[in-house]
């Protein structure tokens, strides 16, 4: 991990400004924006705002809400960057072995950062440490997807994408935890959670299940591979930018349709990262990237993206910051008077907006100083 004076956006056949903006859009929702809508739901009592706020809460098990998209969208975008970063190094003649070591190093740093996010810097017995993490999942899925990218052609990458999700579906369909019928997909009975209980050290997030367990990392590799395939399309395809956009949008719609069909047999479930979930979030990711790419990179409307680019270019920093900076204390120190002026019940909404503003100003300061946290 280091600070650098060079922005982490990918370079190559023209810079993908849309990727920085979309990454910032993604992180915006977990840097405090979701609390604005939770506050609106509580303050107004309006069924409309309460319904919107519900989209920022994960389902207990099966189902899909907007909040489920944030994590896999980030992983998808990490894959999109690969042809522009690792691929660029390959084109320069950097040996594959050197790039492999770099990819593994990055993955291990993300796993380590995930451990810090989960457990802080406190020394604990292994039994009290949670090893599964969001950053760890990103690191491992990114690593395996990049290894496939380094040592295979695009056709093999496509086969791997479908092979992982079809294989995972068959595995969970014909197996189960002891004492449960084959194909049981409950938290207690599914085979993936059972294997995690057997082999993962430390504690699982939900005791009998961890949403970032080892088994469900397998289909997550397909999420990263889909990003790589999309990055290949954007960087190497001879198609016009307009046709690239149309292809992303078309595949996005196809994936969403397939996800709804597969949902009948293999429910959309973020906790298990089911194959239908891969297609669901993959479809939405393609639609969002297609939209951002067309507006920003094709049509050239970039001015409005500064707000999101500031966030997207230091995404890991803002994700980690909640565990080391008391943003609530800072927000109250600066804006408590404003919350008092507004009064109940909307002071909660105002303070949530102020917290997002404080975080953004911090990131803007880093942006102006050209300091970006890279892994």
C-alpha positions as a Markdown table, in Angstrom:
| # | Residue | x | y | z |
|---|---|---|---|---|
| 1 | Unk | 0.0 | 0.0 | 0.0 |
| 2 | Unk | 1.4 | 3.4 | -0.8 |
| 3 | Unk | 0.6 | 7.0 | -1.6 |
| 4 | Unk | 1.3 | 8.2 | -5.1 |
| 5 | Unk | 1.2 | 11.3 | -7.1 |
| 6 | Unk | -0.4 | 9.5 | -10.1 |
| 7 | Unk | -4.2 | 8.9 | -10.2 |
| 8 | Unk | -5.2 | 5.3 | -10.1 |
| 9 | Unk | -7.5 | 5.4 | -13.0 |
| 10 | Unk | -6.6 | 3.0 | -15.8 |
| 11 | Unk | -4.8 | 4.2 | -18.9 |
| 12 | Unk | -4.7 | 2.7 | -22.3 |
| 13 | Unk | -6.7 | 3.4 | -25.4 |
| 14 | Unk | -7.9 | 6.7 | -23.9 |
| 15 | Unk | -8.7 | 7.2 | -20.2 |
| 16 | Unk | -11.9 | 5.7 | -18.9 |
| 17 | Unk | -13.2 | 8.7 | -17.0 |
| 18 | Unk | -16.5 | 6.8 | -16.6 |
| 19 | Unk | -14.8 | 4.2 | -14.5 |
| 20 | Unk | -13.7 | 6.7 | -11.9 |
| 21 | Unk | -17.1 | 8.3 | -11.9 |
| 22 | Unk | -18.9 | 5.0 | -11.5 |
| 23 | Unk | -16.6 | 3.9 | -8.7 |
| 24 | Unk | -17.4 | 7.1 | -6.9 |
| 25 | Unk | -21.1 | 6.6 | -7.5 |
| 26 | Unk | -20.8 | 3.2 | -6.0 |
| 27 | Unk | -18.9 | 4.3 | -2.9 |
| 28 | Unk | -21.2 | 7.3 | -2.4 |
| 29 | Unk | -23.9 | 5.0 | -1.1 |
| 30 | Unk | -21.8 | 3.5 | 1.7 |
| 31 | Unk | -20.0 | 6.7 | 2.8 |
| 32 | Unk | -23.2 | 7.9 | 4.5 |
| 33 | Unk | -25.7 | 8.6 | 1.7 |
| 34 | Unk | -27.8 | 5.6 | 2.8 |
| 35 | Unk | -28.4 | 7.3 | 6.2 |
| 36 | Unk | -30.0 | 10.3 | 4.4 |
| 37 | Unk | -32.7 | 8.0 | 3.1 |
| 38 | Unk | -33.1 | 6.1 | 6.4 |
| 39 | Unk | -33.5 | 9.5 | 8.1 |
| 40 | Unk | -36.1 | 10.6 | 5.5 |
| 41 | Unk | -38.1 | 7.4 | 6.1 |
| 42 | Unk | -38.1 | 8.0 | 9.9 |
| 43 | Unk | -38.7 | 11.7 | 9.8 |
| 44 | Unk | -41.5 | 11.7 | 7.3 |
| 45 | Unk | -43.2 | 8.4 | 8.1 |
| 46 | Unk | -44.0 | 8.4 | 4.3 |
| 47 | Unk | -44.4 | 4.9 | 2.8 |
| 48 | Unk | -42.5 | 6.2 | -0.3 |
| 49 | Unk | -39.4 | 7.2 | 1.7 |
| 50 | Unk | -39.6 | 4.1 | 3.8 |
| 51 | Unk | -39.7 | 2.0 | 0.7 |
| 52 | Unk | -36.7 | 3.8 | -0.7 |
| 53 | Unk | -34.9 | 3.4 | 2.7 |
| 54 | Unk | -35.6 | -0.3 | 2.6 |
| 55 | Unk | -33.5 | -0.6 | -0.5 |
| 56 | Unk | -30.5 | 0.3 | 1.7 |
| 57 | Unk | -30.9 | -2.8 | 3.9 |
| 58 | Unk | -29.7 | -6.2 | 2.9 |
| 59 | Unk | -32.4 | -8.9 | 2.7 |
| 60 | Unk | -32.1 | -11.5 | 5.5 |
| 61 | Unk | -31.5 | -14.3 | 3.0 |
| 62 | Unk | -33.0 | -14.6 | -0.5 |
| 63 | Unk | -34.0 | -11.6 | -2.5 |
| 64 | Unk | -32.3 | -8.5 | -3.9 |
| 65 | Unk | -32.1 | -4.8 | -3.0 |
| 66 | Unk | -30.1 | -1.9 | -4.3 |
| 67 | Unk | -27.7 | -2.2 | -1.4 |
| 68 | Unk | -26.7 | -5.7 | -2.6 |
| 69 | Unk | -25.2 | -4.1 | -5.7 |
| 70 | Unk | -22.5 | -2.0 | -4.1 |
| 71 | Unk | -20.0 | -4.7 | -3.3 |
| 72 | Unk | -20.2 | -6.7 | -6.5 |
| 73 | Unk | -20.2 | -3.6 | -8.7 |
| 74 | Unk | -16.9 | -2.6 | -7.1 |
| 75 | Unk | -15.5 | -6.1 | -7.9 |
| 76 | Unk | -16.8 | -5.8 | -11.4 |
| 77 | Unk | -15.0 | -2.5 | -11.9 |
| 78 | Unk | -11.8 | -3.9 | -10.5 |
| 79 | Unk | -12.1 | -6.5 | -13.4 |
| 80 | Unk | -12.7 | -3.7 | -15.9 |
| 81 | Unk | -9.5 | -2.1 | -14.9 |
| 82 | Unk | -7.4 | -5.2 | -15.5 |
| 83 | Unk | -6.9 | -4.9 | -19.3 |
| 84 | Unk | -5.9 | -1.3 | -18.8 |
| 85 | Unk | -3.5 | -2.0 | -15.9 |
| 86 | Unk | -2.2 | -5.6 | -16.0 |
| 87 | Unk | -2.9 | -5.7 | -19.8 |
| 88 | Unk | -0.9 | -2.5 | -20.4 |
| 89 | Unk | 2.1 | -4.0 | -18.6 |
| 90 | Unk | 1.9 | -7.2 | -20.7 |
| 91 | Unk | 1.9 | -5.0 | -23.8 |
| 92 | Unk | 5.1 | -3.3 | -22.5 |
| 93 | Unk | 6.8 | -6.7 | -22.3 |
| 94 | Unk | 6.7 | -7.1 | -18.5 |
| 95 | Unk | 7.1 | -10.9 | -17.7 |
| 96 | Unk | 3.9 | -12.7 | -16.7 |
| 97 | Unk | 5.7 | -14.0 | -13.6 |
| 98 | Unk | 6.4 | -10.5 | -12.3 |
| 99 | Unk | 2.8 | -9.5 | -12.9 |
| 100 | Unk | 1.6 | -12.6 | -11.2 |
| 101 | Unk | 3.6 | -11.7 | -8.1 |
| 102 | Unk | 2.2 | -8.2 | -8.2 |
| 103 | Unk | -1.4 | -9.5 | -8.4 |
| 104 | Unk | -0.9 | -11.9 | -5.5 |
| 105 | Unk | 0.7 | -9.1 | -3.4 |
| 106 | Unk | -2.2 | -6.9 | -4.0 |
| 107 | Unk | -4.7 | -9.6 | -3.1 |
| 108 | Unk | -2.8 | -10.4 | 0.2 |
| 109 | Unk | -2.8 | -6.7 | 1.1 |
| 110 | Unk | -6.5 | -6.5 | 0.6 |
| 111 | Unk | -7.0 | -9.6 | 2.7 |
| 112 | Unk | -4.9 | -8.0 | 5.4 |
| 113 | Unk | -6.8 | -4.7 | 5.2 |
| 114 | Unk | -10.0 | -6.7 | 5.5 |
| 115 | Unk | -8.8 | -8.3 | 8.7 |
| 116 | Unk | -8.0 | -4.9 | 10.1 |
| 117 | Unk | -11.5 | -3.6 | 9.1 |
| 118 | Unk | -13.1 | -6.6 | 10.9 |
| 119 | Unk | -10.9 | -6.8 | 14.0 |
| 120 | Unk | -9.0 | -3.6 | 14.3 |
| 121 | Unk | -5.3 | -3.7 | 15.4 |
| 122 | Unk | -6.1 | -5.5 | 18.6 |
| 123 | Unk | -4.4 | -8.8 | 19.3 |
| 124 | Unk | -7.0 | -11.5 | 19.8 |
| 125 | Unk | -7.2 | -15.3 | 20.0 |
| 126 | Unk | -7.7 | -16.9 | 16.6 |
| 127 | Unk | -11.1 | -18.2 | 17.7 |
| 128 | Unk | -12.3 | -14.5 | 18.1 |
| 129 | Unk | -11.0 | -13.3 | 14.7 |
| 130 | Unk | -13.3 | -13.0 | 11.7 |
| 131 | Unk | -11.2 | -13.8 | 8.6 |
| 132 | Unk | -13.9 | -13.4 | 5.9 |
| 133 | Unk | -14.3 | -9.7 | 4.7 |
| 134 | Unk | -15.4 | -7.6 | 1.9 |
| 135 | Unk | -11.9 | -6.5 | 1.0 |
| 136 | Unk | -10.7 | -10.1 | 1.4 |
| 137 | Unk | -13.3 | -11.3 | -1.1 |
| 138 | Unk | -12.4 | -8.6 | -3.5 |
| 139 | Unk | -8.7 | -9.5 | -3.2 |
| 140 | Unk | -9.2 | -13.2 | -3.7 |
| 141 | Unk | -11.7 | -13.0 | -6.5 |
| 142 | Unk | -9.5 | -10.3 | -8.2 |
| 143 | Unk | -6.4 | -12.5 | -7.8 |
| 144 | Unk | -7.9 | -15.6 | -9.4 |
| 145 | Unk | -9.6 | -13.7 | -12.2 |
| 146 | Unk | -6.3 | -12.0 | -13.0 |
| 147 | Unk | -4.4 | -15.2 | -13.0 |
| 148 | Unk | -6.9 | -16.6 | -15.5 |
| 149 | Unk | -6.5 | -13.4 | -17.5 |
| 150 | Unk | -2.7 | -13.6 | -17.5 |
| 151 | Unk | -2.5 | -17.2 | -18.7 |
| 152 | Unk | -5.5 | -17.6 | -21.0 |
| 153 | Unk | -7.2 | -16.2 | -24.1 |
| 154 | Unk | -10.6 | -14.5 | -24.0 |
| 155 | Unk | -12.4 | -17.7 | -25.1 |
| 156 | Unk | -11.0 | -19.5 | -22.0 |
| 157 | Unk | -12.0 | -16.6 | -19.8 |
| 158 | Unk | -15.6 | -16.8 | -21.1 |
| 159 | Unk | -15.6 | -20.6 | -20.4 |
| 160 | Unk | -14.4 | -20.0 | -16.9 |
| 161 | Unk | -17.0 | -17.3 | -16.3 |
| 162 | Unk | -19.8 | -19.7 | -17.2 |
| 163 | Unk | -18.0 | -22.7 | -15.7 |
| 164 | Unk | -17.7 | -21.3 | -12.2 |
| 165 | Unk | -21.4 | -20.2 | -11.9 |
| 166 | Unk | -22.8 | -23.4 | -13.5 |
| 167 | Unk | -20.5 | -25.6 | -11.4 |
| 168 | Unk | -21.4 | -23.7 | -8.2 |
| 169 | Unk | -25.1 | -24.2 | -9.0 |
| 170 | Unk | -24.7 | -27.9 | -9.6 |
| 171 | Unk | -22.6 | -28.2 | -6.4 |
| 172 | Unk | -25.2 | -26.6 | -4.2 |
| 173 | Unk | -28.1 | -28.3 | -6.0 |
| 174 | Unk | -26.8 | -31.9 | -5.4 |
| 175 | Unk | -25.2 | -31.5 | -2.0 |
| 176 | Unk | -26.2 | -30.3 | 1.4 |
| 177 | Unk | -25.0 | -30.2 | 5.1 |
| 178 | Unk | -25.3 | -33.5 | 6.9 |
| 179 | Unk | -28.9 | -34.2 | 7.9 |
| 180 | Unk | -30.4 | -32.0 | 5.1 |
| 181 | Unk | -31.8 | -33.0 | 1.7 |
| 182 | Unk | -29.6 | -32.4 | -1.3 |
| 183 | Unk | -30.2 | -28.9 | -2.7 |
| 184 | Unk | -31.2 | -27.4 | 0.6 |
| 185 | Unk | -30.4 | -23.7 | 0.4 |
| 186 | Unk | -31.2 | -22.6 | 3.9 |
| 187 | Unk | -28.5 | -20.9 | 6.0 |
| 188 | Unk | -28.1 | -24.1 | 8.1 |
| 189 | Unk | -28.5 | -26.6 | 5.3 |
| 190 | Unk | -26.6 | -25.3 | 2.3 |
| 191 | Unk | -23.3 | -27.0 | 1.4 |
| 192 | Unk | -21.3 | -23.8 | 1.0 |
| 193 | Unk | -21.9 | -22.7 | 4.6 |
| 194 | Unk | -21.2 | -26.2 | 5.8 |
| 195 | Unk | -17.8 | -26.3 | 4.2 |
| 196 | Unk | -17.0 | -22.8 | 5.5 |
| 197 | Unk | -17.9 | -24.0 | 9.0 |
| 198 | Unk | -15.5 | -26.9 | 8.6 |
| 199 | Unk | -12.5 | -25.2 | 7.0 |
| 200 | Unk | -12.5 | -21.5 | 7.9 |
| 201 | Unk | -10.5 | -20.5 | 11.0 |
| 202 | Unk | -11.8 | -18.1 | 13.6 |
| 203 | Unk | -15.5 | -17.1 | 13.8 |
| 204 | Unk | -18.1 | -16.7 | 11.0 |
| 205 | Unk | -20.1 | -13.5 | 10.8 |
| 206 | Unk | -23.4 | -15.1 | 11.6 |
| 207 | Unk | -22.0 | -18.0 | 13.6 |
| 208 | Unk | -23.1 | -20.7 | 11.2 |
| 209 | Unk | -22.6 | -18.7 | 8.0 |
| 210 | Unk | -20.3 | -16.0 | 6.7 |
| 211 | Unk | -21.4 | -13.9 | 3.6 |
| 212 | Unk | -17.7 | -13.5 | 2.7 |
| 213 | Unk | -16.9 | -17.2 | 3.2 |
| 214 | Unk | -14.5 | -19.2 | 1.1 |
| 215 | Unk | -16.9 | -21.3 | -0.9 |
| 216 | Unk | -18.9 | -18.4 | -2.2 |
| 217 | Unk | -15.7 | -16.8 | -3.4 |
| 218 | Unk | -15.9 | -19.2 | -6.4 |
| 219 | Unk | -18.8 | -17.5 | -8.2 |
| 220 | Unk | -17.4 | -14.1 | -7.2 |
| 221 | Unk | -14.5 | -14.9 | -9.5 |
| 222 | Unk | -17.0 | -14.8 | -12.3 |
| 223 | Unk | -18.1 | -11.3 | -11.3 |
| 224 | Unk | -14.4 | -10.2 | -11.6 |
| 225 | Unk | -14.1 | -12.1 | -14.9 |
| 226 | Unk | -17.2 | -10.3 | -16.3 |
| 227 | Unk | -15.4 | -7.1 | -15.6 |
| 228 | Unk | -12.3 | -8.2 | -17.4 |
| 229 | Unk | -14.3 | -9.3 | -20.4 |
| 230 | Unk | -16.0 | -5.9 | -20.4 |
| 231 | Unk | -12.6 | -4.2 | -20.1 |
| 232 | Unk | -11.4 | -6.2 | -23.1 |
| 233 | Unk | -14.4 | -5.0 | -25.1 |
| 234 | Unk | -13.8 | -1.4 | -24.2 |
| 235 | Unk | -10.0 | -1.5 | -24.9 |
| 236 | Unk | -9.5 | -3.9 | -27.7 |
| 237 | Unk | -12.7 | -4.2 | -29.7 |
| 238 | Unk | -12.7 | -2.6 | -33.2 |
| 239 | Unk | -16.4 | -1.6 | -32.6 |
| 240 | Unk | -17.3 | 2.0 | -32.5 |
| 241 | Unk | -17.8 | 3.5 | -29.0 |
| 242 | Unk | -21.6 | 3.6 | -29.8 |
| 243 | Unk | -21.7 | -0.1 | -30.6 |
| 244 | Unk | -19.6 | -0.9 | -27.5 |
| 245 | Unk | -22.2 | 0.9 | -25.5 |
| 246 | Unk | -25.0 | -1.0 | -27.2 |
| 247 | Unk | -23.3 | -4.3 | -26.6 |
| 248 | Unk | -22.9 | -3.6 | -22.9 |
| 249 | Unk | -26.6 | -2.5 | -22.6 |
| 250 | Unk | -27.8 | -5.5 | -24.6 |
| 251 | Unk | -25.8 | -8.0 | -22.5 |
| 252 | Unk | -27.0 | -6.2 | -19.3 |
| 253 | Unk | -30.6 | -6.8 | -20.3 |
| 254 | Unk | -29.9 | -10.5 | -21.3 |
| 255 | Unk | -28.2 | -11.1 | -18.0 |
| 256 | Unk | -31.1 | -9.6 | -16.0 |
| 257 | Unk | -33.6 | -11.8 | -17.9 |
| 258 | Unk | -31.5 | -14.9 | -17.3 |
| 259 | Unk | -31.1 | -14.0 | -13.6 |
| 260 | Unk | -34.9 | -13.9 | -13.2 |
| 261 | Unk | -35.3 | -17.3 | -14.8 |
| 262 | Unk | -32.5 | -18.9 | -12.8 |
| 263 | Unk | -34.0 | -17.3 | -9.7 |
| 264 | Unk | -36.8 | -19.9 | -9.8 |
| 265 | Unk | -34.4 | -22.8 | -9.3 |
| 266 | Unk | -31.4 | -21.0 | -7.6 |
| 267 | Unk | -32.6 | -17.9 | -5.8 |
| 268 | Unk | -30.9 | -14.6 | -6.0 |
| 269 | Unk | -28.9 | -14.5 | -2.8 |
| 270 | Unk | -26.0 | -12.2 | -1.9 |
| 271 | Unk | -25.2 | -14.2 | 1.2 |
| 272 | Unk | -24.3 | -17.3 | -1.0 |
| 273 | Unk | -23.3 | -15.2 | -4.0 |
| 274 | Unk | -25.6 | -17.5 | -6.0 |
| 275 | Unk | -25.2 | -17.9 | -9.8 |
| 276 | Unk | -28.4 | -16.0 | -10.4 |
| 277 | Unk | -27.0 | -13.2 | -8.2 |
| 278 | Unk | -23.9 | -13.1 | -10.4 |
| 279 | Unk | -26.1 | -12.5 | -13.4 |
| 280 | Unk | -28.3 | -10.0 | -11.6 |
| 281 | Unk | -25.5 | -7.8 | -10.4 |
| 282 | Unk | -23.6 | -8.4 | -13.6 |
| 283 | Unk | -26.5 | -7.2 | -15.7 |
| 284 | Unk | -27.0 | -4.0 | -13.6 |
| 285 | Unk | -23.3 | -3.4 | -13.6 |
| 286 | Unk | -23.2 | -3.6 | -17.4 |
| 287 | Unk | -26.1 | -1.2 | -17.7 |
| 288 | Unk | -24.6 | 1.3 | -15.4 |
| 289 | Unk | -21.2 | 1.2 | -17.0 |
| 290 | Unk | -22.8 | 1.4 | -20.4 |
| 291 | Unk | -24.7 | 4.5 | -19.4 |
| 292 | Unk | -21.7 | 6.2 | -17.7 |
| 293 | Unk | -19.4 | 5.3 | -20.6 |
| 294 | Unk | -21.8 | 6.7 | -23.2 |
| 295 | Unk | -22.5 | 10.0 | -21.4 |
| 296 | Unk | -18.9 | 10.6 | -20.1 |
| 297 | Unk | -16.5 | 9.0 | -22.5 |
| 298 | Unk | -18.5 | 8.9 | -25.8 |
| 299 | Unk | -20.5 | 12.2 | -25.6 |
| 300 | Unk | -17.8 | 13.9 | -23.4 |
| 301 | Unk | -20.1 | 15.3 | -20.7 |
| 302 | Unk | -17.5 | 15.2 | -17.8 |
| 303 | Unk | -18.0 | 18.3 | -15.8 |
| 304 | Unk | -20.8 | 16.9 | -13.6 |
| 305 | Unk | -18.6 | 13.9 | -12.7 |
| 306 | Unk | -16.2 | 15.7 | -10.4 |
| 307 | Unk | -18.3 | 15.0 | -7.3 |
| 308 | Unk | -18.1 | 11.2 | -8.0 |
| 309 | Unk | -14.5 | 11.1 | -9.3 |
| 310 | Unk | -13.2 | 12.7 | -6.1 |
| 311 | Unk | -14.8 | 9.7 | -4.2 |
| 312 | Unk | -13.9 | 7.1 | -6.8 |
| 313 | Unk | -10.2 | 7.9 | -6.9 |
| 314 | Unk | -9.8 | 7.3 | -3.2 |
| 315 | Unk | -12.4 | 4.6 | -2.7 |
| 316 | Unk | -10.4 | 2.3 | -0.4 |
| 317 | Unk | -9.3 | 5.2 | 1.7 |
| 318 | Unk | -12.9 | 6.3 | 2.4 |
| 319 | Unk | -14.0 | 2.7 | 3.0 |
| 320 | Unk | -11.2 | 2.2 | 5.6 |
| 321 | Unk | -11.6 | 5.7 | 7.2 |
| 322 | Unk | -14.8 | 4.8 | 9.1 |
| 323 | Unk | -12.7 | 2.5 | 11.3 |
| 324 | Unk | -10.1 | 5.1 | 12.1 |
| 325 | Unk | -11.8 | 8.5 | 12.0 |
| 326 | Unk | -14.7 | 9.5 | 14.2 |
| 327 | Unk | -16.7 | 11.2 | 11.4 |
| 328 | Unk | -19.7 | 11.7 | 13.7 |
| 329 | Unk | -17.7 | 13.6 | 16.2 |
| 330 | Unk | -16.3 | 15.9 | 13.4 |
| 331 | Unk | -19.7 | 16.5 | 11.9 |
| 332 | Unk | -21.2 | 17.4 | 15.3 |
| 333 | Unk | -18.3 | 19.7 | 16.1 |
| 334 | Unk | -18.8 | 21.7 | 12.8 |
| 335 | Unk | -22.6 | 21.4 | 12.2 |
| 336 | Unk | -24.3 | 20.7 | 15.6 |
| 337 | Unk | -25.7 | 24.2 | 15.5 |
| 338 | Unk | -27.4 | 23.5 | 12.2 |
| 339 | Unk | -29.0 | 20.3 | 13.5 |
| 340 | Unk | -30.3 | 22.3 | 16.5 |
| 341 | Unk | -31.8 | 25.0 | 14.2 |
| 342 | Unk | -33.6 | 22.4 | 12.1 |
| 343 | Unk | -34.8 | 20.5 | 15.1 |
| 344 | Unk | -36.7 | 17.2 | 15.2 |
| 345 | Unk | -37.4 | 15.1 | 13.2 |
| 346 | Unk | -35.4 | 16.4 | 10.2 |
| 347 | Unk | -32.2 | 17.2 | 12.1 |
| 348 | Unk | -31.2 | 13.5 | 11.5 |
| 349 | Unk | -31.4 | 14.0 | 7.8 |
| 350 | Unk | -29.5 | 17.3 | 7.8 |
| 351 | Unk | -26.7 | 15.8 | 9.9 |
| 352 | Unk | -26.4 | 12.8 | 7.6 |
| 353 | Unk | -26.0 | 15.2 | 4.7 |
| 354 | Unk | -23.4 | 17.2 | 6.6 |
| 355 | Unk | -21.4 | 14.0 | 7.3 |
| 356 | Unk | -21.3 | 13.1 | 3.7 |
| 357 | Unk | -20.2 | 16.7 | 3.0 |
| 358 | Unk | -17.4 | 16.5 | 5.5 |
| 359 | Unk | -16.2 | 13.2 | 4.1 |
| 360 | Unk | -16.3 | 14.6 | 0.5 |
| 361 | Unk | -14.3 | 17.7 | 1.5 |
| 362 | Unk | -11.7 | 15.5 | 3.0 |
| 363 | Unk | -11.5 | 13.5 | -0.2 |
| 364 | Unk | -11.4 | 16.7 | -2.3 |
| 365 | Unk | -8.4 | 17.9 | -0.2 |
| 366 | Unk | -6.6 | 14.6 | -1.0 |
| 367 | Unk | -7.7 | 15.0 | -4.7 |
| 368 | Unk | -6.3 | 18.5 | -4.9 |
| 369 | Unk | -3.0 | 17.4 | -3.3 |
| 370 | Unk | -2.9 | 14.5 | -5.8 |
| 371 | Unk | -2.6 | 11.9 | -3.0 |
| 372 | Unk | -4.4 | 8.6 | -3.7 |
| 373 | Unk | -4.3 | 5.5 | -1.7 |
| 374 | Unk | -3.4 | 2.5 | -3.9 |
| 375 | Unk | -3.0 | -1.2 | -3.1 |
